[in-house]
């Protein structure tokens, strides 16, 4: 049993801009390249769960266009963290006090006023549970964002919540790339 965690292609947004839940498109050529690479390796007949933000929908549509055996299924739980009032704002224009408040209470502070890191973990854990229930011994695919992939990595390690920034995984899957996890039953630590 494998969970394929796929990150969307490079978004069409200026470098240095906070764009978590901002609904921006991805580079069309890079999306097609990612879809072709993924289409060549995915097992047959999988459901492709994807974020409802257009940069993920583009990849899901391209992939399923190449592989009609795959079934797209939008899932709002797979969207990136919502940074609220900071969405679309260059990171260097966000007040230092706002960033400091977030890092001081990383797990529960709602940076931008909407969502905390632990809220993201909770909704990703909900998607994880449903995926576990549906996949049985088969594989599953999520087309999503770096933050959701990091949250899934924590869940796979049995980490239900974080308190400090150092607990959040630093490594991320690059744009248009993927990693695979062997999911554990929700609520259990890996062997």
PyMOL commands that place a pseudoatom at each C-alpha (Angstrom):
pseudoatom trace, name=CA, resn=UNK, resi=1, chain=A, elem=C, hetatm=0, pos=[0.000, 0.000, 0.000]
pseudoatom trace, name=CA, resn=UNK, resi=2, chain=A, elem=C, hetatm=0, pos=[1.442, 3.355, -1.103]
pseudoatom trace, name=CA, resn=UNK, resi=3, chain=A, elem=C, hetatm=0, pos=[0.233, 6.935, -0.849]
pseudoatom trace, name=CA, resn=UNK, resi=4, chain=A, elem=C, hetatm=0, pos=[1.611, 9.011, -3.727]
pseudoatom trace, name=CA, resn=UNK, resi=5, chain=A, elem=C, hetatm=0, pos=[1.988, 12.655, -2.650]
pseudoatom trace, name=CA, resn=UNK, resi=6, chain=A, elem=C, hetatm=0, pos=[2.313, 14.870, -5.726]
pseudoatom trace, name=CA, resn=UNK, resi=7, chain=A, elem=C, hetatm=0, pos=[3.064, 18.583, -5.657]
pseudoatom trace, name=CA, resn=UNK, resi=8, chain=A, elem=C, hetatm=0, pos=[1.626, 20.878, -8.324]
pseudoatom trace, name=CA, resn=UNK, resi=9, chain=A, elem=C, hetatm=0, pos=[3.901, 22.482, -10.938]
pseudoatom trace, name=CA, resn=UNK, resi=10, chain=A, elem=C, hetatm=0, pos=[5.516, 25.890, -10.400]
pseudoatom trace, name=CA, resn=UNK, resi=11, chain=A, elem=C, hetatm=0, pos=[2.801, 28.475, -9.696]
pseudoatom trace, name=CA, resn=UNK, resi=12, chain=A, elem=C, hetatm=0, pos=[2.497, 31.662, -11.712]
pseudoatom trace, name=CA, resn=UNK, resi=13, chain=A, elem=C, hetatm=0, pos=[3.189, 34.006, -8.813]
pseudoatom trace, name=CA, resn=UNK, resi=14, chain=A, elem=C, hetatm=0, pos=[6.045, 36.396, -8.177]
pseudoatom trace, name=CA, resn=UNK, resi=15, chain=A, elem=C, hetatm=0, pos=[8.898, 34.981, -6.093]
pseudoatom trace, name=CA, resn=UNK, resi=16, chain=A, elem=C, hetatm=0, pos=[8.710, 35.942, -2.421]
pseudoatom trace, name=CA, resn=UNK, resi=17, chain=A, elem=C, hetatm=0, pos=[4.906, 36.285, -2.349]
pseudoatom trace, name=CA, resn=UNK, resi=18, chain=A, elem=C, hetatm=0, pos=[2.868, 34.500, 0.332]
pseudoatom trace, name=CA, resn=UNK, resi=19, chain=A, elem=C, hetatm=0, pos=[0.420, 32.405, -1.665]
pseudoatom trace, name=CA, resn=UNK, resi=20, chain=A, elem=C, hetatm=0, pos=[-0.848, 29.479, 0.431]
pseudoatom trace, name=CA, resn=UNK, resi=21, chain=A, elem=C, hetatm=0, pos=[-4.559, 29.371, -0.403]
pseudoatom trace, name=CA, resn=UNK, resi=22, chain=A, elem=C, hetatm=0, pos=[-4.294, 32.039, -3.103]
pseudoatom trace, name=CA, resn=UNK, resi=23, chain=A, elem=C, hetatm=0, pos=[-5.836, 30.433, -6.176]
pseudoatom trace, name=CA, resn=UNK, resi=24, chain=A, elem=C, hetatm=0, pos=[-3.150, 30.885, -8.823]
pseudoatom trace, name=CA, resn=UNK, resi=25, chain=A, elem=C, hetatm=0, pos=[-2.504, 28.853, -11.941]
pseudoatom trace, name=CA, resn=UNK, resi=26, chain=A, elem=C, hetatm=0, pos=[0.613, 26.777, -12.512]
pseudoatom trace, name=CA, resn=UNK, resi=27, chain=A, elem=C, hetatm=0, pos=[2.963, 26.911, -15.467]
pseudoatom trace, name=CA, resn=UNK, resi=28, chain=A, elem=C, hetatm=0, pos=[1.157, 25.004, -18.243]
pseudoatom trace, name=CA, resn=UNK, resi=29, chain=A, elem=C, hetatm=0, pos=[4.250, 23.415, -19.828]
pseudoatom trace, name=CA, resn=UNK, resi=30, chain=A, elem=C, hetatm=0, pos=[5.615, 22.275, -16.443]
pseudoatom trace, name=CA, resn=UNK, resi=31, chain=A, elem=C, hetatm=0, pos=[2.186, 20.908, -15.535]
pseudoatom trace, name=CA, resn=UNK, resi=32, chain=A, elem=C, hetatm=0, pos=[2.122, 18.839, -18.722]
pseudoatom trace, name=CA, resn=UNK, resi=33, chain=A, elem=C, hetatm=0, pos=[5.671, 17.557, -18.087]
pseudoatom trace, name=CA, resn=UNK, resi=34, chain=A, elem=C, hetatm=0, pos=[4.716, 16.532, -14.543]
pseudoatom trace, name=CA, resn=UNK, resi=35, chain=A, elem=C, hetatm=0, pos=[1.555, 14.816, -15.794]
pseudoatom trace, name=CA, resn=UNK, resi=36, chain=A, elem=C, hetatm=0, pos=[3.527, 12.841, -18.396]
pseudoatom trace, name=CA, resn=UNK, resi=37, chain=A, elem=C, hetatm=0, pos=[6.126, 11.717, -15.861]
pseudoatom trace, name=CA, resn=UNK, resi=38, chain=A, elem=C, hetatm=0, pos=[3.475, 10.703, -13.342]
pseudoatom trace, name=CA, resn=UNK, resi=39, chain=A, elem=C, hetatm=0, pos=[1.314, 8.964, -15.966]
pseudoatom trace, name=CA, resn=UNK, resi=40, chain=A, elem=C, hetatm=0, pos=[4.263, 6.719, -16.784]
pseudoatom trace, name=CA, resn=UNK, resi=41, chain=A, elem=C, hetatm=0, pos=[4.626, 5.385, -13.218]
pseudoatom trace, name=CA, resn=UNK, resi=42, chain=A, elem=C, hetatm=0, pos=[1.228, 5.327, -11.507]
pseudoatom trace, name=CA, resn=UNK, resi=43, chain=A, elem=C, hetatm=0, pos=[-0.558, 1.998, -11.097]
pseudoatom trace, name=CA, resn=UNK, resi=44, chain=A, elem=C, hetatm=0, pos=[-3.795, 1.447, -13.028]
pseudoatom trace, name=CA, resn=UNK, resi=45, chain=A, elem=C, hetatm=0, pos=[-7.247, 2.557, -11.922]
pseudoatom trace, name=CA, resn=UNK, resi=46, chain=A, elem=C, hetatm=0, pos=[-6.452, 4.852, -9.005]
pseudoatom trace, name=CA, resn=UNK, resi=47, chain=A, elem=C, hetatm=0, pos=[-8.581, 7.681, -7.687]
pseudoatom trace, name=CA, resn=UNK, resi=48, chain=A, elem=C, hetatm=0, pos=[-6.639, 10.940, -7.965]
pseudoatom trace, name=CA, resn=UNK, resi=49, chain=A, elem=C, hetatm=0, pos=[-7.598, 13.008, -4.930]
pseudoatom trace, name=CA, resn=UNK, resi=50, chain=A, elem=C, hetatm=0, pos=[-6.644, 16.629, -5.556]
pseudoatom trace, name=CA, resn=UNK, resi=51, chain=A, elem=C, hetatm=0, pos=[-6.751, 20.063, -4.017]
pseudoatom trace, name=CA, resn=UNK, resi=52, chain=A, elem=C, hetatm=0, pos=[-9.471, 22.310, -5.400]
pseudoatom trace, name=CA, resn=UNK, resi=53, chain=A, elem=C, hetatm=0, pos=[-6.987, 25.125, -6.109]
pseudoatom trace, name=CA, resn=UNK, resi=54, chain=A, elem=C, hetatm=0, pos=[-6.437, 25.509, -9.849]
pseudoatom trace, name=CA, resn=UNK, resi=55, chain=A, elem=C, hetatm=0, pos=[-2.704, 24.722, -9.792]
pseudoatom trace, name=CA, resn=UNK, resi=56, chain=A, elem=C, hetatm=0, pos=[-3.576, 21.216, -8.552]
pseudoatom trace, name=CA, resn=UNK, resi=57, chain=A, elem=C, hetatm=0, pos=[-6.709, 20.850, -10.683]
pseudoatom trace, name=CA, resn=UNK, resi=58, chain=A, elem=C, hetatm=0, pos=[-4.597, 21.590, -13.769]
pseudoatom trace, name=CA, resn=UNK, resi=59, chain=A, elem=C, hetatm=0, pos=[-2.265, 18.706, -12.974]
pseudoatom trace, name=CA, resn=UNK, resi=60, chain=A, elem=C, hetatm=0, pos=[-5.132, 16.340, -12.124]
pseudoatom trace, name=CA, resn=UNK, resi=61, chain=A, elem=C, hetatm=0, pos=[-6.909, 17.148, -15.397]
pseudoatom trace, name=CA, resn=UNK, resi=62, chain=A, elem=C, hetatm=0, pos=[-3.728, 16.777, -17.456]
pseudoatom trace, name=CA, resn=UNK, resi=63, chain=A, elem=C, hetatm=0, pos=[-2.879, 13.485, -15.759]
pseudoatom trace, name=CA, resn=UNK, resi=64, chain=A, elem=C, hetatm=0, pos=[-6.364, 12.033, -16.177]
pseudoatom trace, name=CA, resn=UNK, resi=65, chain=A, elem=C, hetatm=0, pos=[-6.387, 13.205, -19.805]
pseudoatom trace, name=CA, resn=UNK, resi=66, chain=A, elem=C, hetatm=0, pos=[-3.303, 11.066, -20.400]
pseudoatom trace, name=CA, resn=UNK, resi=67, chain=A, elem=C, hetatm=0, pos=[-4.603, 8.191, -18.284]
pseudoatom trace, name=CA, resn=UNK, resi=68, chain=A, elem=C, hetatm=0, pos=[-8.377, 7.713, -18.656]
pseudoatom trace, name=CA, resn=UNK, resi=69, chain=A, elem=C, hetatm=0, pos=[-8.197, 4.823, -16.155]
pseudoatom trace, name=CA, resn=UNK, resi=70, chain=A, elem=C, hetatm=0, pos=[-7.531, 7.372, -13.388]
pseudoatom trace, name=CA, resn=UNK, resi=71, chain=A, elem=C, hetatm=0, pos=[-10.490, 9.029, -11.665]
pseudoatom trace, name=CA, resn=UNK, resi=72, chain=A, elem=C, hetatm=0, pos=[-10.152, 12.666, -10.480]
pseudoatom trace, name=CA, resn=UNK, resi=73, chain=A, elem=C, hetatm=0, pos=[-11.742, 13.539, -7.144]
pseudoatom trace, name=CA, resn=UNK, resi=74, chain=A, elem=C, hetatm=0, pos=[-11.512, 17.076, -5.691]
pseudoatom trace, name=CA, resn=UNK, resi=75, chain=A, elem=C, hetatm=0, pos=[-10.949, 17.351, -1.945]
pseudoatom trace, name=CA, resn=UNK, resi=76, chain=A, elem=C, hetatm=0, pos=[-10.916, 20.707, -0.143]
pseudoatom trace, name=CA, resn=UNK, resi=77, chain=A, elem=C, hetatm=0, pos=[-8.934, 19.143, 2.725]
pseudoatom trace, name=CA, resn=UNK, resi=78, chain=A, elem=C, hetatm=0, pos=[-5.926, 18.990, 0.381]
pseudoatom trace, name=CA, resn=UNK, resi=79, chain=A, elem=C, hetatm=0, pos=[-5.670, 22.776, -0.173]
pseudoatom trace, name=CA, resn=UNK, resi=80, chain=A, elem=C, hetatm=0, pos=[-2.632, 24.639, 1.115]
pseudoatom trace, name=CA, resn=UNK, resi=81, chain=A, elem=C, hetatm=0, pos=[-2.670, 26.498, 4.439]
pseudoatom trace, name=CA, resn=UNK, resi=82, chain=A, elem=C, hetatm=0, pos=[-4.763, 29.662, 4.336]
pseudoatom trace, name=CA, resn=UNK, resi=83, chain=A, elem=C, hetatm=0, pos=[-2.624, 32.640, 5.350]
pseudoatom trace, name=CA, resn=UNK, resi=84, chain=A, elem=C, hetatm=0, pos=[-5.658, 34.956, 5.482]
pseudoatom trace, name=CA, resn=UNK, resi=85, chain=A, elem=C, hetatm=0, pos=[-4.789, 38.632, 5.273]
pseudoatom trace, name=CA, resn=UNK, resi=86, chain=A, elem=C, hetatm=0, pos=[-1.219, 37.793, 4.170]
pseudoatom trace, name=CA, resn=UNK, resi=87, chain=A, elem=C, hetatm=0, pos=[-2.298, 35.948, 1.016]
pseudoatom trace, name=CA, resn=UNK, resi=88, chain=A, elem=C, hetatm=0, pos=[-0.761, 37.687, -2.014]
pseudoatom trace, name=CA, resn=UNK, resi=89, chain=A, elem=C, hetatm=0, pos=[1.503, 39.877, 0.133]
pseudoatom trace, name=CA, resn=UNK, resi=90, chain=A, elem=C, hetatm=0, pos=[5.288, 39.719, -0.334]
pseudoatom trace, name=CA, resn=UNK, resi=91, chain=A, elem=C, hetatm=0, pos=[6.826, 37.991, 2.701]
pseudoatom trace, name=CA, resn=UNK, resi=92, chain=A, elem=C, hetatm=0, pos=[9.149, 40.950, 3.266]
pseudoatom trace, name=CA, resn=UNK, resi=93, chain=A, elem=C, hetatm=0, pos=[6.089, 43.247, 3.603]
pseudoatom trace, name=CA, resn=UNK, resi=94, chain=A, elem=C, hetatm=0, pos=[4.490, 41.185, 6.350]
pseudoatom trace, name=CA, resn=UNK, resi=95, chain=A, elem=C, hetatm=0, pos=[5.171, 42.864, 9.711]
pseudoatom trace, name=CA, resn=UNK, resi=96, chain=A, elem=C, hetatm=0, pos=[7.879, 41.180, 11.755]
pseudoatom trace, name=CA, resn=UNK, resi=97, chain=A, elem=C, hetatm=0, pos=[5.528, 41.182, 14.772]
pseudoatom trace, name=CA, resn=UNK, resi=98, chain=A, elem=C, hetatm=0, pos=[3.057, 38.993, 12.827]
pseudoatom trace, name=CA, resn=UNK, resi=99, chain=A, elem=C, hetatm=0, pos=[5.768, 36.450, 11.969]
pseudoatom trace, name=CA, resn=UNK, resi=100, chain=A, elem=C, hetatm=0, pos=[7.093, 36.523, 15.566]
pseudoatom trace, name=CA, resn=UNK, resi=101, chain=A, elem=C, hetatm=0, pos=[3.594, 35.868, 16.968]
pseudoatom trace, name=CA, resn=UNK, resi=102, chain=A, elem=C, hetatm=0, pos=[3.295, 32.865, 14.658]
pseudoatom trace, name=CA, resn=UNK, resi=103, chain=A, elem=C, hetatm=0, pos=[6.661, 31.386, 15.580]
pseudoatom trace, name=CA, resn=UNK, resi=104, chain=A, elem=C, hetatm=0, pos=[6.020, 31.958, 19.300]
pseudoatom trace, name=CA, resn=UNK, resi=105, chain=A, elem=C, hetatm=0, pos=[2.857, 29.803, 19.131]
pseudoatom trace, name=CA, resn=UNK, resi=106, chain=A, elem=C, hetatm=0, pos=[3.530, 27.933, 15.907]
pseudoatom trace, name=CA, resn=UNK, resi=107, chain=A, elem=C, hetatm=0, pos=[1.051, 25.106, 16.339]
pseudoatom trace, name=CA, resn=UNK, resi=108, chain=A, elem=C, hetatm=0, pos=[-2.025, 27.096, 17.277]
pseudoatom trace, name=CA, resn=UNK, resi=109, chain=A, elem=C, hetatm=0, pos=[-1.512, 30.681, 16.068]
pseudoatom trace, name=CA, resn=UNK, resi=110, chain=A, elem=C, hetatm=0, pos=[-3.660, 31.593, 13.077]
pseudoatom trace, name=CA, resn=UNK, resi=111, chain=A, elem=C, hetatm=0, pos=[-1.097, 33.394, 10.950]
pseudoatom trace, name=CA, resn=UNK, resi=112, chain=A, elem=C, hetatm=0, pos=[-3.123, 35.817, 8.851]
pseudoatom trace, name=CA, resn=UNK, resi=113, chain=A, elem=C, hetatm=0, pos=[-6.194, 35.169, 10.985]
pseudoatom trace, name=CA, resn=UNK, resi=114, chain=A, elem=C, hetatm=0, pos=[-7.583, 32.034, 9.334]
pseudoatom trace, name=CA, resn=UNK, resi=115, chain=A, elem=C, hetatm=0, pos=[-5.735, 28.783, 9.927]
pseudoatom trace, name=CA, resn=UNK, resi=116, chain=A, elem=C, hetatm=0, pos=[-3.068, 27.361, 12.242]
pseudoatom trace, name=CA, resn=UNK, resi=117, chain=A, elem=C, hetatm=0, pos=[-0.494, 24.653, 11.515]
pseudoatom trace, name=CA, resn=UNK, resi=118, chain=A, elem=C, hetatm=0, pos=[-2.398, 22.279, 13.803]
pseudoatom trace, name=CA, resn=UNK, resi=119, chain=A, elem=C, hetatm=0, pos=[-5.654, 23.046, 11.976]
pseudoatom trace, name=CA, resn=UNK, resi=120, chain=A, elem=C, hetatm=0, pos=[-3.913, 22.012, 8.747]
pseudoatom trace, name=CA, resn=UNK, resi=121, chain=A, elem=C, hetatm=0, pos=[-2.703, 18.833, 10.436]
pseudoatom trace, name=CA, resn=UNK, resi=122, chain=A, elem=C, hetatm=0, pos=[-6.254, 18.056, 11.595]
pseudoatom trace, name=CA, resn=UNK, resi=123, chain=A, elem=C, hetatm=0, pos=[-7.827, 18.421, 8.164]
pseudoatom trace, name=CA, resn=UNK, resi=124, chain=A, elem=C, hetatm=0, pos=[-5.013, 16.461, 6.490]
pseudoatom trace, name=CA, resn=UNK, resi=125, chain=A, elem=C, hetatm=0, pos=[-5.454, 13.751, 9.145]
pseudoatom trace, name=CA, resn=UNK, resi=126, chain=A, elem=C, hetatm=0, pos=[-9.138, 13.613, 8.204]
pseudoatom trace, name=CA, resn=UNK, resi=127, chain=A, elem=C, hetatm=0, pos=[-8.221, 13.112, 4.536]
pseudoatom trace, name=CA, resn=UNK, resi=128, chain=A, elem=C, hetatm=0, pos=[-5.619, 10.537, 5.629]
pseudoatom trace, name=CA, resn=UNK, resi=129, chain=A, elem=C, hetatm=0, pos=[-8.280, 8.586, 7.552]
pseudoatom trace, name=CA, resn=UNK, resi=130, chain=A, elem=C, hetatm=0, pos=[-10.666, 8.582, 4.599]
pseudoatom trace, name=CA, resn=UNK, resi=131, chain=A, elem=C, hetatm=0, pos=[-7.886, 7.591, 2.196]
pseudoatom trace, name=CA, resn=UNK, resi=132, chain=A, elem=C, hetatm=0, pos=[-6.879, 4.756, 4.511]
pseudoatom trace, name=CA, resn=UNK, resi=133, chain=A, elem=C, hetatm=0, pos=[-10.481, 3.528, 4.649]
pseudoatom trace, name=CA, resn=UNK, resi=134, chain=A, elem=C, hetatm=0, pos=[-10.844, 3.643, 0.843]
pseudoatom trace, name=CA, resn=UNK, resi=135, chain=A, elem=C, hetatm=0, pos=[-7.501, 2.300, -0.312]
pseudoatom trace, name=CA, resn=UNK, resi=136, chain=A, elem=C, hetatm=0, pos=[-7.379, -0.986, 1.579]
pseudoatom trace, name=CA, resn=UNK, resi=137, chain=A, elem=C, hetatm=0, pos=[-4.331, -2.771, 0.203]
pseudoatom trace, name=CA, resn=UNK, resi=138, chain=A, elem=C, hetatm=0, pos=[-4.142, -0.600, -2.930]
pseudoatom trace, name=CA, resn=UNK, resi=139, chain=A, elem=C, hetatm=0, pos=[-2.458, 2.697, -3.719]
pseudoatom trace, name=CA, resn=UNK, resi=140, chain=A, elem=C, hetatm=0, pos=[-3.819, 6.235, -3.554]
pseudoatom trace, name=CA, resn=UNK, resi=141, chain=A, elem=C, hetatm=0, pos=[-2.744, 9.554, -5.081]
pseudoatom trace, name=CA, resn=UNK, resi=142, chain=A, elem=C, hetatm=0, pos=[-2.978, 13.071, -3.688]
pseudoatom trace, name=CA, resn=UNK, resi=143, chain=A, elem=C, hetatm=0, pos=[-2.176, 16.056, -5.912]
pseudoatom trace, name=CA, resn=UNK, resi=144, chain=A, elem=C, hetatm=0, pos=[-1.593, 18.817, -3.432]
pseudoatom trace, name=CA, resn=UNK, resi=145, chain=A, elem=C, hetatm=0, pos=[0.803, 21.402, -1.975]
pseudoatom trace, name=CA, resn=UNK, resi=146, chain=A, elem=C, hetatm=0, pos=[4.087, 21.424, -0.054]
pseudoatom trace, name=CA, resn=UNK, resi=147, chain=A, elem=C, hetatm=0, pos=[2.402, 22.224, 3.283]
pseudoatom trace, name=CA, resn=UNK, resi=148, chain=A, elem=C, hetatm=0, pos=[-0.080, 19.374, 2.944]
pseudoatom trace, name=CA, resn=UNK, resi=149, chain=A, elem=C, hetatm=0, pos=[2.713, 16.984, 1.969]
pseudoatom trace, name=CA, resn=UNK, resi=150, chain=A, elem=C, hetatm=0, pos=[4.692, 18.068, 5.046]
pseudoatom trace, name=CA, resn=UNK, resi=151, chain=A, elem=C, hetatm=0, pos=[1.597, 17.521, 7.209]
pseudoatom trace, name=CA, resn=UNK, resi=152, chain=A, elem=C, hetatm=0, pos=[1.134, 14.040, 5.700]
pseudoatom trace, name=CA, resn=UNK, resi=153, chain=A, elem=C, hetatm=0, pos=[4.769, 13.261, 6.510]
pseudoatom trace, name=CA, resn=UNK, resi=154, chain=A, elem=C, hetatm=0, pos=[4.130, 14.167, 10.151]
pseudoatom trace, name=CA, resn=UNK, resi=155, chain=A, elem=C, hetatm=0, pos=[0.945, 12.100, 10.250]
pseudoatom trace, name=CA, resn=UNK, resi=156, chain=A, elem=C, hetatm=0, pos=[2.824, 9.128, 8.798]
pseudoatom trace, name=CA, resn=UNK, resi=157, chain=A, elem=C, hetatm=0, pos=[5.223, 9.434, 11.765]
pseudoatom trace, name=CA, resn=UNK, resi=158, chain=A, elem=C, hetatm=0, pos=[2.352, 9.457, 14.268]
pseudoatom trace, name=CA, resn=UNK, resi=159, chain=A, elem=C, hetatm=0, pos=[2.668, 13.212, 14.990]
pseudoatom trace, name=CA, resn=UNK, resi=160, chain=A, elem=C, hetatm=0, pos=[-0.853, 14.661, 15.482]
pseudoatom trace, name=CA, resn=UNK, resi=161, chain=A, elem=C, hetatm=0, pos=[0.189, 18.211, 16.459]
pseudoatom trace, name=CA, resn=UNK, resi=162, chain=A, elem=C, hetatm=0, pos=[3.184, 20.538, 16.592]
pseudoatom trace, name=CA, resn=UNK, resi=163, chain=A, elem=C, hetatm=0, pos=[4.203, 23.244, 19.029]
pseudoatom trace, name=CA, resn=UNK, resi=164, chain=A, elem=C, hetatm=0, pos=[7.347, 24.836, 17.550]
pseudoatom trace, name=CA, resn=UNK, resi=165, chain=A, elem=C, hetatm=0, pos=[8.544, 25.540, 13.984]
pseudoatom trace, name=CA, resn=UNK, resi=166, chain=A, elem=C, hetatm=0, pos=[11.408, 23.043, 14.255]
pseudoatom trace, name=CA, resn=UNK, resi=167, chain=A, elem=C, hetatm=0, pos=[8.845, 20.200, 14.366]
pseudoatom trace, name=CA, resn=UNK, resi=168, chain=A, elem=C, hetatm=0, pos=[7.529, 21.087, 10.899]
pseudoatom trace, name=CA, resn=UNK, resi=169, chain=A, elem=C, hetatm=0, pos=[9.436, 19.208, 8.161]
pseudoatom trace, name=CA, resn=UNK, resi=170, chain=A, elem=C, hetatm=0, pos=[11.873, 21.418, 6.273]
pseudoatom trace, name=CA, resn=UNK, resi=171, chain=A, elem=C, hetatm=0, pos=[12.291, 19.215, 3.219]
pseudoatom trace, name=CA, resn=UNK, resi=172, chain=A, elem=C, hetatm=0, pos=[9.630, 19.522, 0.585]
pseudoatom trace, name=CA, resn=UNK, resi=173, chain=A, elem=C, hetatm=0, pos=[8.820, 17.854, -2.671]
pseudoatom trace, name=CA, resn=UNK, resi=174, chain=A, elem=C, hetatm=0, pos=[9.816, 20.084, -5.585]
pseudoatom trace, name=CA, resn=UNK, resi=175, chain=A, elem=C, hetatm=0, pos=[7.229, 21.483, -8.000]
pseudoatom trace, name=CA, resn=UNK, resi=176, chain=A, elem=C, hetatm=0, pos=[5.806, 18.773, -10.255]
pseudoatom trace, name=CA, resn=UNK, resi=177, chain=A, elem=C, hetatm=0, pos=[7.505, 15.994, -8.278]
pseudoatom trace, name=CA, resn=UNK, resi=178, chain=A, elem=C, hetatm=0, pos=[6.246, 13.412, -5.798]
pseudoatom trace, name=CA, resn=UNK, resi=179, chain=A, elem=C, hetatm=0, pos=[7.163, 11.187, -2.915]
pseudoatom trace, name=CA, resn=UNK, resi=180, chain=A, elem=C, hetatm=0, pos=[5.575, 7.987, -1.668]
pseudoatom trace, name=CA, resn=UNK, resi=181, chain=A, elem=C, hetatm=0, pos=[4.600, 7.016, 1.863]
pseudoatom trace, name=CA, resn=UNK, resi=182, chain=A, elem=C, hetatm=0, pos=[3.549, 3.673, 3.226]
pseudoatom trace, name=CA, resn=UNK, resi=183, chain=A, elem=C, hetatm=0, pos=[0.609, 4.840, 5.346]
pseudoatom trace, name=CA, resn=UNK, resi=184, chain=A, elem=C, hetatm=0, pos=[0.034, 3.503, 8.810]
pseudoatom trace, name=CA, resn=UNK, resi=185, chain=A, elem=C, hetatm=0, pos=[-3.404, 3.025, 10.256]
pseudoatom trace, name=CA, resn=UNK, resi=186, chain=A, elem=C, hetatm=0, pos=[-4.559, 6.449, 11.508]
pseudoatom trace, name=CA, resn=UNK, resi=187, chain=A, elem=C, hetatm=0, pos=[-3.831, 6.990, 15.174]
pseudoatom trace, name=CA, resn=UNK, resi=188, chain=A, elem=C, hetatm=0, pos=[-0.924, 4.535, 15.286]
pseudoatom trace, name=CA, resn=UNK, resi=189, chain=A, elem=C, hetatm=0, pos=[2.798, 5.097, 15.212]
pseudoatom trace, name=CA, resn=UNK, resi=190, chain=A, elem=C, hetatm=0, pos=[4.773, 3.554, 12.353]
pseudoatom trace, name=CA, resn=UNK, resi=191, chain=A, elem=C, hetatm=0, pos=[6.559, 0.234, 12.925]
for i in range(1, 191): cmd.bond("trace and resi %d" % i, "trace and resi %d" % (i + 1))
show_as sticks, trace
zoom trace
